[in-house]
Amino acid sequence: MHFTLTYNGQLPSSSNAKVKHDIRRKLHPQLKELWRTHPALAHSANLVTRNSGEEEDSSDASLLTDIQGNDFASLVHPRQYLYAELDILMLRPEAPGAVISKAGDIDNQLKTLFDALRRPTDQSEVPSSWSPTPDEAPLYCLLEDDKLITKVSVETDRLLILDANPKEVQLTIRVNVKGTTATWGNLGMIA
């Protein structure tokens, strides 16, 4: 499965739970639309709904994780034997190749991004002030865990927008979902 996510906004090199969660929330509508429209996902609503009595290890069990009463749905999940490769184009309002910029160094910016692409691990990674809108129940995330990223390619270039905020970036994230094992549950996702 191949698809592209985009993000426009701040990507600080040091961040907190609120910053990461804000990025996660901005990516949510794109992932929700992917679940609604991709042939392999559109008929798999059972994976993102609560089912009582489901087997936790089953490949067709819900991919939801409850964190303090809030559901998070991860697309790339070990239960589905999936992993992700990312090809990232990062546009910043500065000369290409500037590894340390006004927004911070690129390796820590990527760490912020990877944390935002995964679901929170516990309540400390969800801002206490956040209450999901009806559209955010569940909140869709790309990854169950950022350890499921097996390959990353990053290219930086200049953002050619006059008076662009020097702390903001535009990201194009091409995602390639692959599987370690083909199962009935993941066949349409890795084919």
Disulfide bonds with the S-S distance in Angstrom:
none
